[in-house]
Structure formats: structure tokens, C-alpha cells
Amino acid sequence: MAAQQLTNQVLDHYKSDVMNDLQNNGISKIRVSYYYNGVEAKYFVFNATGATRTDWFSRYRLLETNYDISDFIITTGKPGEYFSIAGDTVSAPSINRHFYINEGYYGCSGDLGWTLMVDGPGPCPMDWETSTKVYFVNTLSYSLMPGLTADFMAILVEREICNKESSSSPSNEFLSINETEEIQRRISSMKSNLTVPVNSTSQYIRTKTCAEDDRFSSRAIGTALGAGLISLLAALILFPDIKKVIYFSFQQLTAVCKRNDADKTHT
């Protein structure tokens, strides 16, 4: 699980969709990676067996990291010490720090820790962002927060898949060197699933649909107007031909009358 160079830059934070149901998806491990300049800079691997959607992110489930893992055992019980997804729930809602791994509070300019996600206002300059930010310290142990701003944070999983003989084998879904295209595809798929086509909205459909009116007077007026419009259209189309027929008939009648008068004269 060495650091890996990305071939495509992913600009969104990524969470594997199987995280929505850890147990039924057979997830055995969860990896949280922090990327900086297209490279995985820091990571944690957690034991997900028997975990819930929120308690897997814990020092007690930590299996591996490229920080000094011993520090997570001794830094407990201090004011402002956190290692959880929920983060600082004591100070909430005045502080909105999640995926928070913090050694302790020593004032805004002196807080020490490892990682955090800020997604709301708070008292310190690192909380004054208008959008969600993920931070991490790029040192071996805890250091002054907030450290560096991550390109993105990825949460990926390793699953145990049972075969026909009821044995299980690991299915490693951790990020591999050529997997960024798949991440971008999944992110695009998530976004497209949340996008509603304009022509499928009820507002658009109403603009293309006439309102029904079952009143007898409305039907009568509609029928009369429809018949009148059709008759008028037919008359406009046939009028030149009708004029020619009348003119021809008049000429024929005149010719017959003249012949009859001529016959009477001769007799």
C-alpha cells in the first residue's frame, strides 16, 4: 500500500458506494487516503469487521498508517482530543470539524493534530472557508493544525468475497495506479443520478399539456369553434374552384339559352 501516483487528477472527494452497507457487502478493511499534488501523501487502514457506518473510523480499529502509529495509543484523554467521524460534538454547532484526528486544543494557533474535514463555520481561521476543506499534517506525528489542504480524500474498501466452497478471499478495492478513471466514472455516475432532466419535470410537462374542462358549455363552444374553423379553412381552399365551376355553369347555361332562341327564330 505504498503511495501511488495518479494518472488522472480527481477533484472531488470519493467514497466507495459499498460503504452504505458494510456488513452485507462483506467489507473487511477501509482505507482513508489524503492526496496532495496527485500523490497519496497520508493514509489510514481500519478493521471494518463488525463495524457500523460511523464507528469504523477509530483508533481502536486502526491497523496501519504512514504516521507513527504509537502516538495514537498514548494521546488520549486530553482536552480537544478526538478520533472519530463525528469529531468535536461537544463544541457543535459552533465547530464543524469531522473525520477529526486531533491531539489537543491549545488555542487556534497552537492546536495539534493529524487530519480534519471542515464543513461549516467555526472560531479559528481554518474554519473560515466557504466550502468543505480537508486538511492533514504531512509529518510523521501530530503537528500544528491545519497543515496542508488535501486535493481530495478517498475512502475505499477491501471486501471478503465468498466462493462456491464457502471459503473467502479478499477483493482489494483500494486505489490502484490506474484506478482513477474508475473513480471519476463513479463520481460522474453519482452526479448524473442526482440530475433531473428538464423535460421530465412536472413544470415542463404542464407547459406541454392542455388543462381539461368537462363543462358542457366548454365542450359546445369548442365543438362550434372547431367546426367553424374547419369549414372556413375548407371554403378558403375550395373557393377558387367553386368560382370556376359557377362561371363554367353560367357559360353553359347561356349557350343553351342562345341555341334555344335561335331554334325558335328558325321555326
N, C-alpha and C positions, 0 to 999 in steps of 0.2 A: 504494500500500500504506500509506495513512495510517492512523492509529489509528482504531478503529471502536467505536461504542457498541453494546453488546449489548442486544438486546430481551428475551432470557431469560437469567437467571443460571445458568450451568453450574457445578456444584460439584465436578465430577470432572476430573482431568487427562485430556486427549484426545490420542490418536494415531490418525492415519488408518490404516485396516486395510490399505491397499495398501503400507504400509511394510514388510510382511513379505517382499515380493519386489520390490526396487527396479527391477531391470533388466527383468524380464518385464512389469512394469506401466508401463514407459516413463517413469519419473519423471525429470524434468529439474531440478527445484528443490525444496528443502524449506524450509519456513518454521517457525521456532520462535517462538512468541508468549507473552509473560508478561502476564497480565491482573490488573488491580488496580482494585477498585471498579467492576467491569463494563466496564472500558475496556482496550484493548490499550495497555499502557504502554511495553513494550520488545519488540523483535523482531530476529531474525536471518534472513537468507535465504542458503542454501548451494547450491552447484552439486552436484547429485546424479548427474550423468552419470558412469558408470563407478564409482560409489561402492558400498561394501558397507553392510550394515545398521548398522555401528558406526563406520566411518571418515568418514562424511559430515559429522559434527559436528567441524569442524576449522577453524583459522584459514586454512589453505591453500585451503579451499573457500568461504570467506566472500565473498559477493557484495555484500551490502547489510545495513545495520543502522542504527538510530537512535542508537547510541552513536558516539563518534568512532572511525571505522574505522582510522585511522592508528595508534592506540595498540596495536592487536593485532599490528602488524608489529614494533614496537620493544620490546615487553615479552616477551622470550624469554630462556630460559637462566637464569632466576633460581630460587633455591630456593623450592619451593612454587608454581611457575608451571605452570598446567595449562590445556588447552583440548581437552577430549575428553569422550566419554560415560562412559568408564571412570573418569575422574577420578584421584584420588590412589591409585594402585595400589601405590605404594612403601610407604605407611603402613598399607595394608589388612592385616588386618581391623580394626585399631584406629580407622580413619577410614572412614566410609561416605558419601563425597561423590561424586555423579555429575552428568552434564551440567554439569561443573565448568569455569568460566572464571575463573581466578584469576591475579592479577598476581604475588603472592608471599606467603610466610609471614613474619609479623613478631610472632608471639605472638597468642594468642586475641583480645585486644582491639585488635590492630593489623593483622590480615590485610587485604589489599587485593584487590579483585576485582570481578567483574561479576555472575555468576549461579552458582547451585549447587542441587542437589537432595540433601537429606539423608534417607537411608532406613535409618539404623542408628546405634548409639551411637558416640560419639567423645569427644575430650578437652575440647572447648570448649562453652560454654553453648548455642551454636546447634545442637550435636549432641544435646542432651538432650531431644529430642522423642520422644513415644511413637508418632507416626505420621509418614508421609512428608511432608516440607515442601519447598516450592520457594521460593527466595529470589532477589531481584535488587536491584541498586542503581539507584535512579531518578535517576541523574545522567548527564551527558554522557560521562564517562570512568569509569575504575575508582575505587572508593571503599571506605570501611570496610565490611567484611562483618559480618553477612549482609545488611544493608539491609532491604528490605520483604519481607513474606511475600505471595507471589502468591496470588490467588484460585484460579487454575489455570494450568497450562502446556498449550498446544496445539501439536501437531506436525502440520502439514498439508503437502500436496504440490501440485506443478504437474506435469502429465503431458503428454508429446508423443504425440498420437494420430494414427496413420496413416490416410489415407483411401484410396479405391479407386485414385487416381492415384499412390499410393505417396509422396505428399508428406505432410508432417506439420504439424500445427497445435497450439498449446498449449491444453491443457484446464486452466484455472485452478481448482484446488481449494482455494485459500487462503480463509480465513474471510471471508465477506461479511456485510453488515449484518443480513441476515435468515436467516443460516445456522445460528444457534444451536439452532433447533428440530431441524435435521438432526443436529447433534452430539449433542443429548440423545437423539434416536431411536437413533443408533448405539450410544451408551453403554448405553441400556436394552436394546438387542438383544444386546450383548455379555454383559450381566449375565444375561439370560434364557437365553442359550445355555449358560451355566455353571451354571444352576439345574436340579437334578434333581427332578422331581415326586415327592412322597412315595409315591404309589400305583404308581410304576414301579420302586421299589427292590426288591431281592431279599428284604429283610427283610419288607416289606409283603406281597409275593406269597406268602411262606411262611405268613403268618398266615391266608391265604385258601385254602390248598391242603392237602388231607389227605395224610399220608405213606402211600406204598404198602407193602403187606405181602403178599408172594406165597406165604407158607406155607399148606399145605393146611389145617392146624388153624385158622388165622385165617379162611380162606375158609369153612370149615364152620361155625364159630361165628357168623360174620357172616350166613351164609345162614339158620341156625336162628333167630337172634335177629330177623332181618328178617321171616321167615315168621311167627314168633310174634307180633311186634308188629302185623303186618298183620291176622292172624287175630283178635287181641284187639280191634283197632280195629273190624273188621267186626262182631264179636259185640256190641260196645257199641252200634253204630249199629242193628243189626237186632234186638236183644233185645226192645224194646217190641212190635215187630210179631210176633215169634215167640210171645211170651206171648199176644197176642190170637188168633193162629191156633190155638194149643193150646186156649185157652179156648173158642173157637168150635167147634172139632172135638169137644171134650168135650161141649158142649151138644147138638150134633147127634147124637152117639152116644147120649146119654142119652134124647133124644127118640125115637130109633129103637127103643131097648130098651123104652120105655114103650108104644109102639104095638104092638110085638110081644107084650108081656104082655097088653095089652087084647084083642088078637085071639084069643089063646089062651083068655082067660076067656069070651069070647062063644061060642067053639066048644065 
